[in-house]
Every structure is written in structure tokens, then in C-alpha cells.
Amino acid sequence: MNKTETNKDFTIVAKTLFGLEEILAKELENIGATNIKILQRAVIYKGNKEILYKSNLNLRTAIRILKPIKSFEAKNEKELYNEIKKIDWEEFLSISKTFAIDGTTSGEIFKHSKYVSLLTKDAIVDKFRDKFGERPSVDIENPDIRINIHITDTNCSVALDSSGTNLGKRGYKLKQVFAPLSEVLAAGMVLSTSWNGEKNFIDPMCGSGTIPIEAALIAKNIAPGSFRNFGFENWKDFDKNLWNQLKKDAKNSITECKIKIFGFDNDENAISISKENAERAGVLPIISFKKQDFLNSENEITESTLVFNPPYGERLMEDDEIIPFYQEIGTQLKHKYNGCDAWILSGNLRAIKFIGLRPAKKIALFNGPIECRFNKFELYRGSKK
Ligand SMILES: C[S@@+](CC[C@H](N)C(=O)[O-])C[C@H]1O[C@@H](n2cnc3c(N)ncnc32)[C@H](O)[C@@H]1O
């Protein structure tokens, strides 16, 4: 690969979660992406190979980084098959590599994404078989090359997935409690608060520790992709020297963290899981994890940012317990956290109203399929409704 080719800009699509698009666009600006355009649950931009690698290594709110290779129109299955077959697959794939297809469809013509994936797979396999009499194998779980096909009505777009496994799986969270947040959502929540690492940070119901660990990674400027491998490392044009240099640069950019981050939970097991996860993420020294019941804590806290997601009432609690629980959270915030900002994510849109404080901000987010509110409460004397 010569230098000119490495420096050539191409179109890149970063997929994200609903509500995090603008934060992702800001992150992209920071890594040097250009022509940034916000779409729904995605941001499209231009960049070279370095930007593609950095997107995987440094972006905290992206779930997948795609490199489109062909767009076309197809009005039926035959046209789709033929267009896929026209692509020069040898450029990206060889017989010895495994591959998988992720398909998403919307519109009246192509209704079944699984069928579209199957058809795409057939076209690729047939192309190799016609030429070599042999074909690359499919591996759904752990393929070398992941191919993405996205169809809206008759508009088809084929892309290579440079990430591989979802970027929400950073690799440090090997154990988790019930109902953990994805690392991408947790990072997006922390970045939405504009917390800049100067105030103390508390998650009083930390579960597996995802929120305080993501806050610590942000405070120390640790690249979220430092703990794992990526799909592009299996690509034919993989530039190992460039990748090693970028990882080295990321290591050298790690900073000291001056404040303290706290993670509490009333479940002893959650605390030990959080500690193990934080250790793997290399941030245990700056997080203090302790078993503590938020509702019965006597400590008075000031000048801190709280970010947490209490139980929603699904499996963790019965419906008649959840309203009084949220009311008690509100009472505790009012009495013990003067001068703090508290951000609460809840998938129970009724219960969150019972906090009994007027939200200074409301952000709509999704935790998987569950619609949530991420509300900010500014706590000072007299903030009661
Ligand atoms: C939805 S989970 C949090 C998940 C977490 N954000 C993660 O990513 O793993 C809610 C957590 O609140 C904790 N919890 C419930 N009541 C609590 C209380 N009164 N004080 C402290 N923690 C509590 C539960 O033990 C549980 O771990």
C-alpha cells in the first residue's frame, strides 16, 4: 500500500444509538473527520484509512463503522443478486477467509432481511465458485470479514464492516449484573452531561460499573478501543504500521485524573463485578467502589455530578414498589445532594415523574428496544416542585 492510497479520502458511516448522533458528530470532528452529516442513528463523513482506524479506536458513541463499497438500485431479487455478483469480491475476500452478512431492510419490496442476507451470500459464493471452483465459508459468530447490506425500498448499499463485533462491547466487561447498559450508551450519557472531569462523579446504583468506568476512561482520555480487536485487522489492505502508530499515540495521550469517581450499589456482588471490570479497563485506581444503599445513606454530598440508571421495574421490582422507590430517590436527592447535578436514565416514563423535581433537561434515549428518558435535575435548596 503506497502513501497516496493510504491518504485517499472515502465515505464512512458510523452507526450509533438514537439520541447520540450529535455527540458522535462532535467526536468525529475531534478526530479530524470532514463533510460530517448527521442522519438518524448514524453519521456519514469523509476520511482516509487513518480516520477509519481512529473511528474504531477513539469514538465512544459509535456502535459500528462501515465503509460503503457500492450503491445501486434493485427492483427485485434477480437484480439484487446480479448487482452483488458484479462486485469485485476478490478485492476484499479470499477463499481462505470466513465471512458473514448483516442485512437490514425497510420498504415494500425487500421485506425479509434474513432472506436478503442469504441472497447476498449466494451471489458472493457463486462468484468465487464460478472462477475458482471453491468458495469462502460462512461464519456467523466470528467471521474474518463482515459485510453489511442495507436496503431502503429499491436503494441498496453494500458496505464492509470495519468494526467486527459491536463497538459497545469494549472488552473489559466480562461479568455483569442483570440489566447492564451498553458501554456506548453509558459513554453517551456521560458525554451528554457536559461533565468535564473537574467535578467528582458518582453513580450511586452502579450495577456492573459501566457508567463510572466510562467516566474514568473519559477523564483519563483512554481510548475506548484499547481493549479489543477490530474487523479491519483482517482486511487485505490492513496497514499494520499505521495501526500500531495510532495505538501508540493513544497510549501517549492518556492523562492524569485529578478528581475522584465513585460507584455505589446496595448489592455486594455488583460491587465485586464492578471492581473486576474496572481493573480490566485499567481505571480501578481512580474509582472508589463501595457497597452502599442510596436510600439510607447519611452522607451529605456537594458539588458533584451524579449519573445513574435505577431499576425500571422490570424483573428487578414489582410495579407497586417502583413509584415509592422513585419518590424516595427524589427525597434523598433533595436532602443530601445540594449543589449537585443528578442525571437519571429510566425506561419507566411514569416512574421518573415521581422523582418530584422539575427536570432542567430531558433527553430521549433507547436502552435496547426500551424508550428511556435521561433527565437532569439541578439540586439546590428550593428546587422542590
Ligand atoms: C439497572 S441496574 C444498573 C445497571 C448499571 N448501570 C450497569 O451498567 O450495569 C440498577 C442497579 O441499582 C441497584 N440498586 C437498587 N436499589 C438500590 C439502592 N437502594 N441503593 C443502591 N443501589 C441500588 C441494583 O442493585 C442494580 O445493580
The ligand as a Tripos MOL2 file, in Angstrom:
@<TRIPOS>MOLECULE
LIG
   27    29     1     0     0
SMALL
NO_CHARGES

@<TRIPOS>ATOM
      1 C1        -30.4030   -1.1840   36.1790 C.3       1 LIG1
      2 S1        -29.1760   -1.6530   37.2900 S.3       1 LIG1
      3 C2        -27.8130   -0.5880   36.8920 C.3       1 LIG1
      4 C3        -27.0130   -1.1600   35.7470 C.3       1 LIG1
      5 C4        -25.6690   -0.4840   35.5450 C.3       1 LIG1
      6 N1        -25.7900    0.8810   35.0520 N.3       1 LIG1
      7 C5        -24.8030   -1.3230   34.6270 C.2       1 LIG1
      8 O1        -24.4430   -0.8650   33.5400 O.co2     1 LIG1
      9 O2        -24.5140   -2.4850   34.9670 O.co2     1 LIG1
     10 C6        -29.7100   -0.9410   38.7980 C.3       1 LIG1
     11 C7        -28.8160   -1.2000   39.9820 C.3       1 LIG1
     12 O3        -29.3420   -0.4730   41.1040 O.3       1 LIG1
     13 C8        -29.0200   -1.1820   42.2730 C.3       1 LIG1
     14 N2        -29.8820   -0.6990   43.3650 N.ar      1 LIG1
     15 C9        -31.2150   -0.8870   43.5220 C.ar      1 LIG1
     16 N3        -31.6380   -0.2580   44.6490 N.ar      1 LIG1
     17 C10       -30.5550    0.3580   45.1830 C.ar      1 LIG1
     18 C11       -30.3590    1.1670   46.3390 C.ar      1 LIG1
     19 N4        -31.3630    1.4530   47.1690 N.pl3     1 LIG1
     20 N5        -29.1190    1.6380   46.5850 N.ar      1 LIG1
     21 C12       -28.0890    1.3420   45.7550 C.ar      1 LIG1
     22 N6        -28.2140    0.5670   44.6520 N.ar      1 LIG1
     23 C13       -29.4280    0.0840   44.3620 C.ar      1 LIG1
     24 C14       -29.2350   -2.6470   41.8730 C.3       1 LIG1
     25 O4        -28.5120   -3.4980   42.7370 O.3       1 LIG1
     26 C15       -28.7250   -2.6540   40.4270 C.3       1 LIG1
     27 O5        -27.3830   -3.0850   40.3850 O.3       1 LIG1
@<TRIPOS>BOND
     1     1     2 1
     2     2     3 1
     3     2    10 1
     4     3     4 1
     5     4     5 1
     6     5     6 1
     7     5     7 1
     8     7     8 2
     9     7     9 1
    10    10    11 1
    11    11    12 1
    12    11    26 1
    13    12    13 1
    14    13    14 1
    15    13    24 1
    16    14    15 ar
    17    14    23 ar
    18    15    16 ar
    19    16    17 ar
    20    17    18 ar
    21    17    23 ar
    22    18    19 1
    23    18    20 ar
    24    20    21 ar
    25    21    22 ar
    26    22    23 ar
    27    24    25 1
    28    24    26 1
    29    26    27 1
@<TRIPOS>SUBSTRUCTURE
     1 LIG1         1 GROUP 0 **** ****
